[in-house]
């Protein structure tokens, strides 16, 4: 979800004070099994780690959500994929029930910090290699991690990933000190959030009230709004092409053709930079393809995740 869209929604409606919700109540509602909290890198991470009990060596998928989202965004995918994969999801630092990253006391940019946290979590969970799946800002985290630690990544799935700077995800900090944006710390009427969320769907009718409520509740988790506004972007947006060129594992790039947050034309920019990229453009789908079209995207994803030909040595 785009911070700029939230700003537009706030400007269009009547403002009303919206306090944080009680953490205990939120955890009781949204952190039932298989959720658990894992202490890594100075953080209490909200994690879901599920898979077939009879397949301890099942291939591992790690799902990384986008800006202002949470691990719940992957629920439809996880429910299907956990039948034959170990599926690990987490609320990234600053988001959801993980909450503010109080351990990041330096000026470490958010991507670098998130990569370090992800590496620490994989080590803690005993995961040597995994397929990384990332959406939007989580997609940027996924490809940056794969470029830096290729030995830990089998395959890569990028759903409308951020990276090339001319979009609303890679430049949210541009207006982060605007007085209206700072109102997010105190004001988040649910109808306006619904309006912002609907704008990232190609078909707003597929946006359920349950999804709106969950996004609203996760943004009202203690300290999350302030933490999102305080995150530290890289001082200079580096050209992603040299990093992407180092990623030699098979990569699936998924994009909704009606994405108004990150232009679908970016799919070809990723394809041109990645040595082994397959691009799938989804008609009548917006910025959150895994939420808006879970069955169609799962079909594409499961085809991509089929075992590699014998002797390929890269994915399994």
Secondary structure, DSSP 8 states (H G I E B T S, - for coil): --HHHHHHHHHTS---B-----HHHHHHHH--TTEEEEEETTEEEEEEEE--TT-TT--EEEEE--TT--GGGGHHHHHHHTTTSEEEEE--TTSTTT---TT--S---HHHHHHHHHHHHHHHTT-S-EEEEEETHHHHHHHHHHHH-GGGEEEEEEES---SSSSTTTTGGGGTTSHHHHGGGTB--HHHHHHHHHTT-SSGGG--HHHHHHHHHHHTSTTHHHHHHH----SS---SHHHHTT--S-EEEEEETT-SSS-TTHHHHHHHH-TTEEEEEETT--S-HHHHTHHHHHHHHHHHTS---TT--S--
